[in-house]
Amino acid sequence: MEPALNASNKKKSKVKYFGTFQGVFTPTVLTILGVIMYIRHPWVIGNAGIAGAALIVLISIGITLFTSLSMASMVTNIRIESGGAFSIISQSLGLEIGGSIGIPLYLAQACVVAMYIFGLREGWVWIFPHHNPILIDAVTFALIALIAGISADVAFKIQYVIMAIIVGSLVSIIGGLWQYFPLDADQLQWFGEYQGVPVHDPETGVVTGFQEMNFWTVFAVFFPAVTGIMAGVNMSGELRDPRKSIPAGTIIAVVLTGIIYLVLIFVASMMATPEELVSDYYVFIDKALWKPVVLAGLLGATFSSGLSSMVGAPRILLALGQKNILPKSPFFAKVGANGEPRNAIFFTMVVVVFSLLFRDLNAIAPLITMFFLITYAMINVVVLIEQSLDLPSYRPMLKVPIIVPLLGTIGCFFVMFIINPIVSLVAIAIVVAFYAMLLNKYLIRTKGDVRSGMFTAIADWATKISNDLSTKKEARAWQPELLVPIESPKEIKGAYRLIYALTYPKGSIKVLGMLLGGEEQRLRAYLPELMDSFHQAKISSSYTLVDGDDFGKTVSISMQALETAFFKPNIIFLKLDERKDGLQDKYLPIIYESKKRNWGLLILATYETVGLGIEKTINVWLDVIPEDWEERLDLGNNDLALLTGLIICENWKAQLNIIKTVREDSQVSEEEMQGQLQQMKTLVRMPRNTQMHVVRRTPGMWDQAPSADLNILELPDKDNLDLKRLQEIPNKLRTACLFTLDSNIENALV
């Protein structure tokens, strides 16, 4: 895969790079000043009046301008790559989210080419009603595909001609006012009556009535006119200075086109009555100073919008291929000898042809608009997150107030649900589906991903809140956080399954590799593989290598160093090796340090080579329990044993047995003890099938216990602990044993 991606990078030097005017400003202006300006804007004015139409334009341009400012802020903070909005979102929120937005954005950008072709055909047929519609579509597509296939440079040069025609058409429309001088200000209608859409007689074509509408339905008709800011951004990979060109070109284009739409409100209101504006979509053409140039502007604007989309869509597909988002990504990541994304262009042509076969895209037109709006919303969300985190890495050369991305985000989602709530939900569901699909795909990681910083900031905020609530960890917040010191890989290999069962799903593991002997190279090679295994199992894990002359002293110092950390380990995990000598001197300092600093302690002692058996039965042994345990909610040195037993039982789906030992001379009857155990079962919230057993402390008590794959026992809390005697217990039970020592923090009763 890498060779294909690298090949595309080698050819990048042959790409024709564009400046602000040619690469961003021109395609953005031509896309915004499209068919809606010519044949729907007068209708909006007739319905909403001057004030209502101005409000619609200002809200629409405002949302687009907020998004443009947010986009400009991000572009001046990152090294934007090809793909435009896809690159912006991916570099901040990761490839999974970027891809889930980028794929539907590409499809929308490709399908909208067909919509522009249909729009041009309608305008052409209005002029030449006897021409064949299919032939018009075919010729238009062929021209667009040919120009886009030659090069983006040719496409942009042709757009200069179209720009000149559109400027001429605007002059002709405004010049049409000369026919009505002196202008009568009394005919201006400031507030509209929202008559709605004209209903024509199917035979005569005469307007017979109107289908009433309201402000927001008229707004929904106009808003797609201003969703053209992606035209320039899509060229991000082929701009000489995208950090300069995208902000300047996009913002100037949005402001300029906004002014043009506002000016046309007064022009239309002065040259036609509200009734004319509502009933005649072609007022600007009929009342222009010179009709042919306005007709040419209508056709040229539609053609240029389709051409911009045909040039931009393959660039998004190219970027998706370069990041291994799609199947056959190397195919889409290839570029031709002239730097054009050849394969992406050919595939986009196929998508457009397939769209043209539907002959009418009105059914999916709202969905296409939603994908654009979701993209705009996510750009605002990115800036909102970046500003909220206030990380040092966020240093845009164009910094905007946080109210800008906030209003942009709210505005985009508001417009989505104003236009069509059901289609909005469908569009969001499609994006979520793509995200779920990409989560299971191994993606090339994007540098500069803000997610790590975002979650770090959330963790920092949560830490401060937690510290304000309580300076020490609460028992209800306890979960197993293991510190596992090892000298060689084999010490943890035999305990991997148990460590997994102890920490899944919410615990964590920190491995302390001790460089004390000849295992240094093995540890360096093995520990990254071990961490990868834990990460794949969705367990938080990390490791470090520590130099030291003495095992116990080095671990003790490490524990002291971790005392200041909020997310510190709370349990030391050790594994006894019966074939080694010196365990007493090695482990006793760690046990003493654990008691001193209130750390939990787990010591695993295995039985020969049996391991953990079939992982179906667990025995938890309880010895000394305070008499007033119910009042004090204190089980003595048994909490860690019970909690680890419950966690392992859940992960193994195992049978749990509680074994209470009583002294031979105890006056408590077995019935009384069973009653206490049942009460404990309820308060600890043990599984219903948990079995309670009472055994007398005799040399033969080990044989009275039910057979199990793991026995969990409390570690005697005394200074003269003999570890050799601990190693004898697995031999008596013929299973692995896990010895526990409480930290005085965990509590099985809460």
Secondary structure, DSSP 8 states (H G I E B T S, - for coil): -HHHHHHHHHGGGGS--B-HIIIIIHHHHHHHSSHHHHHTHHHHHHHHHHHHHHHHHHHHHHHHHHHHHHHHHHHTTS---TTTHHHHHHHHH-HHHHHHHHHHHHHHHHHHHHHHHHHHHHHHHHHSTTS-HHHHHHHHHHHHHHHHHH-HHHHHHHHHHHHHHHHHHHHHHHHGGGGG-S--GGG--SS-----EEEE-TTT--EEEEE---HHHHHHHHGGGG--THHHHTTGGGBS-HHHHHHHHHHHHHHHHHHHHHHHHHHHHHHS-HHHHHH-TTHHHHTSSSHHHHHHHHHHHHHHHHHHHHHHHHHHHHHHHHTT-STTHHHHH---TTS--HHHHHHHHHHHHHHHTTS--TTTHHHHHHHHHHHHHHHHHHHHHHHHHT-TT---SS---THHHHHHHHHHHHHHHHH-HHHHHHHHHHHHHHHHHHHTS-----TT-SHHHHHHHHHHHHHHHHHHH-SS--GGG---EEEEEESSTHHHHTTHHHHHHHHTTT-EEEEEEEESSS-HHHHHHHHHHHHHHHHHTT-EEEEEEEE-S-HHHHHHHHHHHGGG-TT---EEEEE--TT-S-HHHHHHHHHHHHHHTT-EEEEEE--TT-TTTTS-EEEEEE----TTHHHHT--STTHHHHHHHHHHHHHHT-EEEEEEEE-TT--S-HHHHHHHHHHHHHHHT--TT-EEEEEE-STTHHHHS---SEEEEE----TT--HHHHHHHHHHHTSEEEEEE--SS--TT-
